Amino acid sequence: MFNRAITIFLGKDNCHYTTKEKQTGTATLDDKSQVQFLSKKNPKIPFFYSRRNLYMIGFLLAFIVTLLEFIRGRHQNFMVFSDATQFFWQGISPYTTEFVEAHGRYFLYSPVFTVLFAPFAYLPAWLGPFAWNLFNYSLFFMAIFTLPQQFTQQQKCRMFLFLLLILGQSLLSFQYNITVAYLFLFAYTLLEKDRGFLAVLFIMISGCTKVYGIFELALLLCYPHVWRNFGYAVTMGIVLLALPLIKIAPADLLPYYEEWCHSLAVHQSAGAYDSFFYARPIVAWTLPHFRALQIGMLGLLTLLFLGNFRKWSSFAFRAQALGILMGWVVLLSDSAEKHTYIIALAGFMLWYWSRPTRTATDKILFWCCFVLLCIVPIDIFVPVPIRDFITRTLWLHVWVFFIVWIRMIWLTFLASFIHPRATNVLSD
């Protein structure tokens, strides 16, 4: 029964085949009716290319991580989300110094978040953290394995395995970044399927809760029905931003959003984070000018994106442009943390596997990102003093991803102006 439920949820495994097979008696025929196998059994799928196996591995990881943190009382992020949501429904602002003093941290998400999080906040205290993490894990898994069919099932399995450790780190902290990452991916997949309404809905939910996702609206230019989709965005934005009116008076809505913006500004100045602006040895120059650098780089990316308008019809270009955007929202964020890189690395996976070829340089950088961003932050693999030397003295994780990101920009936006155009056919 359980296996059947998983099959219904995930579909049958098809990660190892590229042609449709027809079963006839004891032989398997290909599309030209040529006998291929003298057995009723399909070739065995490697363990790590089975979606069901990968889902169960990740599910167990998510459950164990949640259980351990809950038992030790270290699910503070979830409690901040839950308490802020309950404060909202009780008519109390979660953006006050009193809230920060009581919880030891700022609540950084918008008033829209406190409306949407209510189903988790009002679950029993023992159930809410599990429901939140397992819900987010399952949707993240689904977002990868429902990516467009131009990505092979083997590539999707490899994406998931690459991201599994940083996914575990995010689950350990009950992070919302997992949600932001899968909303990016779901919206992209829906746009590729010309399902603009749902795609824009996911973009606006992301953008109206943590801002990051709003920048994905730029990709609407690459798809049909541009003005219709932007119309959806405006309509949904108004509806979502007005959701707090369910509880608060219209006159209090704007001050409520101002309190949220103030919390974001104060939080940004309250510590050291893992974005490019904090990296040594340039922090003394970059941090005082971080907003100008953010806007300047966004403007440059916009020009490069518009300058490549002839490529907008290319599947590979759209995937790579999204990967660059997902890198920008983290690398040049006000206050990225190590587990925030699940968004950037999910984008890097789109970029990497949509390349027509992957050079030795690409593969070296691939493994450098995996080691520095997925393995090094885990103290059972890397002792804390060594981790701190790598990430706080050398800032290798940020510098390596910055190099990767610049290379992504060069190969996607600029290289074709110098070198002949490469094919956009994806390779395994």
GIUR-V721934 format. One record per residue. N is the residue number from 1. OMEGA is omega in whole degrees, 0 to 359 (NA if undefined). D_LAST is the distance of its C-alpha to the last C-alpha in Angstrom with 2 decimals. Layout:
# GIUR-V721934
n=[N	N]
omega=[OMEGA	OMEGA]
d_last=[D_LAST	D_LAST]
This chain:
# GIUR-V721934
n=[1	2	3	4	5	6	7	8	9	10	11	12	13	14	15	16	17	18	19	20	21	22	23	24	25	26	27	28	29	30	31	32	33	34	35	36	37	38	39	40	41	42	43	44	45	46	47	48	49	50	51	52	53	54	55	56	57	58	59	60	61	62	63	64	65	66	67	68	69	70	71	72	73	74	75	76	77	78	79	80	81	82	83	84	85	86	87	88	89	90	91	92	93	94	95	96	97	98	99	100	101	102	103	104	105	106	107	108	109	110	111	112	113	114	115	116	117	118	119	120	121	122	123	124	125	126	127	128	129	130	131	132	133	134	135	136	137	138	139	140	141	142	143	144	145	146	147	148	149	150	151	152	153	154	155	156	157	158	159	160	161	162	163	164	165	166	167	168	169	170	171	172	173	174	175	176	177	178	179	180	181	182	183	184	185	186	187	188	189	190	191	192	193	194	195	196	197	198	199	200	201	202	203	204	205	206	207	208	209	210	211	212	213	214	215	216	217	218	219	220	221	222	223	224	225	226	227	228	229	230	231	232	233	234	235	236	237	238	239	240	241	242	243	244	245	246	247	248	249	250	251	252	253	254	255	256	257	258	259	260	261	262	263	264	265	266	267	268	269	270	271	272	273	274	275	276	277	278	279	280	281	282	283	284	285	286	287	288	289	290	291	292	293	294	295	296	297	298	299	300	301	302	303	304	305	306	307	308	309	310	311	312	313	314	315	316	317	318	319	320	321	322	323	324	325	326	327	328	329	330	331	332	333	334	335	336	337	338	339	340	341	342	343	344	345	346	347	348	349	350	351	352	353	354	355	356	357	358	359	360	361	362	363	364	365	366	367	368	369	370	371	372	373	374	375	376	377	378	379	380	381	382	383	384	385	386	387	388	389	390	391	392	393	394	395	396	397	398	399	400	401	402	403	404	405	406	407	408	409	410	411	412	413	414	415	416	417	418	419	420	421	422	423	424	425	426	427	428]
omega=[181	180	179	178	178	179	179	182	187	187	180	177	173	186	188	186	180	179	179	182	178	180	179	181	181	182	176	181	173	184	178	178	174	181	181	183	178	182	175	183	174	174	183	179	176	187	185	171	175	180	180	178	181	179	182	176	180	180	178	177	181	182	182	179	181	181	182	181	179	180	182	179	184	178	186	181	179	181	175	178	184	182	179	179	179	174	181	183	174	179	181	180	176	184	184	177	178	178	180	180	182	186	178	179	179	168	193	186	191	174	177	180	184	174	186	183	186	180	179	184	185	169	174	186	181	186	186	181	179	179	181	183	183	174	181	178	184	180	175	177	180	181	178	187	170	174	183	185	174	170	181	179	175	179	179	176	180	174	183	181	178	186	189	183	179	172	177	178	180	176	179	181	179	190	172	181	175	180	179	181	183	174	173	185	179	181	179	181	180	176	178	179	179	175	190	185	181	179	181	177	179	178	184	175	178	183	182	177	180	172	187	189	185	183	177	176	179	182	177	179	184	189	177	176	185	185	176	181	176	174	174	183	180	182	181	178	178	181	182	181	178	183	180	178	174	185	187	181	180	181	182	187	182	176	179	178	177	176	177	180	179	178	178	182	181	181	182	183	189	181	178	183	188	174	185	185	182	185	174	7	188	188	182	179	186	187	178	183	189	183	178	179	177	183	179	179	177	177	179	178	178	178	180	179	179	179	178	186	178	180	185	179	182	177	182	180	181	179	182	177	177	178	178	178	181	173	181	185	179	185	180	177	174	192	178	172	186	182	175	181	172	177	181	182	173	175	177	177	176	181	186	185	174	176	177	175	179	186	177	178	178	183	177	179	175	182	175	177	181	182	189	185	181	184	186	181	183	189	175	176	184	179	185	179	179	178	181	177	181	189	182	176	181	184	184	183	180	182	179	180	176	177	178	183	177	178	176	179	182	185	182	189	192	188	183	177	182	182	176	183	179	178	179	178	183	176	183	NA]
d_last=[34.00	31.76	28.71	29.56	29.79	26.38	24.95	26.80	25.60	21.89	21.54	20.38	17.24	14.64	11.50	11.31	12.05	11.14	14.81	18.01	20.30	24.09	26.40	29.66	32.08	30.64	28.00	24.61	24.34	21.41	21.94	24.21	26.21	25.39	25.85	22.74	24.04	27.66	27.33	27.38	24.92	21.20	19.04	19.14	16.39	15.83	17.98	15.61	13.28	16.47	17.23	20.88	20.76	19.04	21.52	24.41	23.50	23.40	26.48	28.42	27.56	28.72	31.84	32.83	32.41	34.44	37.05	37.60	37.99	40.23	42.43	42.87	43.62	40.85	39.44	41.27	38.66	38.82	42.60	42.63	40.62	42.91	46.14	45.33	44.62	47.84	49.73	48.62	49.86	53.06	53.62	53.00	50.76	48.06	47.98	51.22	52.13	53.54	50.17	48.62	51.47	51.20	47.45	46.89	44.21	43.76	42.44	40.01	38.86	40.47	43.17	40.63	38.83	42.11	42.41	38.93	39.00	42.25	40.87	39.60	42.64	45.12	43.56	45.49	45.01	43.37	40.91	39.80	37.60	35.75	35.34	34.03	31.42	30.20	30.15	28.07	25.67	25.17	24.61	22.14	20.12	20.52	19.54	16.04	15.54	17.13	14.95	14.33	12.35	10.19	8.34	7.07	9.49	7.57	6.71	10.38	11.60	10.45	12.10	15.10	15.51	15.42	18.03	20.09	22.61	23.42	23.63	26.17	28.08	28.37	29.55	32.02	33.60	33.38	31.74	31.36	28.39	26.13	27.64	27.14	23.42	22.83	25.18	23.11	19.98	22.06	23.79	20.68	19.31	22.83	23.20	20.13	21.97	25.23	26.96	28.72	31.50	29.52	27.08	30.11	31.83	29.12	29.14	32.92	33.14	30.99	32.96	36.29	35.79	34.12	33.86	30.30	28.79	31.30	29.46	26.62	29.27	28.54	25.32	27.59	28.37	24.97	25.60	28.35	31.67	31.86	35.53	35.35	32.64	34.68	37.67	35.94	35.22	38.90	40.20	37.99	38.71	42.42	42.23	40.18	42.30	45.37	44.36	46.55	49.53	49.32	51.18	52.54	54.99	53.87	55.92	53.98	50.47	50.25	51.85	49.38	46.42	48.33	48.64	44.88	44.30	46.94	45.20	41.96	43.95	45.91	42.92	41.11	44.10	44.58	42.17	39.39	35.80	32.34	31.83	31.99	35.69	36.71	34.95	37.34	38.92	38.72	39.70	43.31	42.33	39.29	40.64	43.84	41.88	38.84	39.54	39.98	36.76	34.88	36.34	35.98	32.25	31.78	33.84	31.80	28.50	30.27	31.38	27.96	26.48	29.36	29.19	25.69	26.92	25.71	22.07	22.84	21.68	18.11	15.66	13.71	17.18	18.39	15.65	16.20	19.94	20.01	18.26	20.99	23.64	22.74	23.03	26.36	27.99	27.63	27.93	30.94	32.31	35.97	35.44	31.92	31.79	29.16	27.90	27.78	24.63	22.74	22.84	21.71	18.86	17.62	17.73	16.00	13.00	13.01	13.38	10.88	7.78	9.39	9.74	8.99	8.90	9.73	13.03	15.10	17.07	14.28	13.47	17.24	17.87	15.22	17.19	20.45	19.95	19.16	22.27	24.61	23.91	22.85	24.78	27.76	29.33	29.73	33.07	32.57	29.98	31.68	35.49	36.81	38.56	35.45	33.42	36.17	36.32	32.60	32.58	36.21	37.45	34.50	32.43	29.33	27.06	28.19	28.22	24.72	23.33	25.60	24.12	20.56	21.90	23.75	20.73	18.89	22.02	22.31	18.91	18.98	22.69	24.25	22.24	22.16	25.95	26.11	23.21	22.24	19.90	16.20	14.16	12.78	10.05	6.78	3.78	0.00]
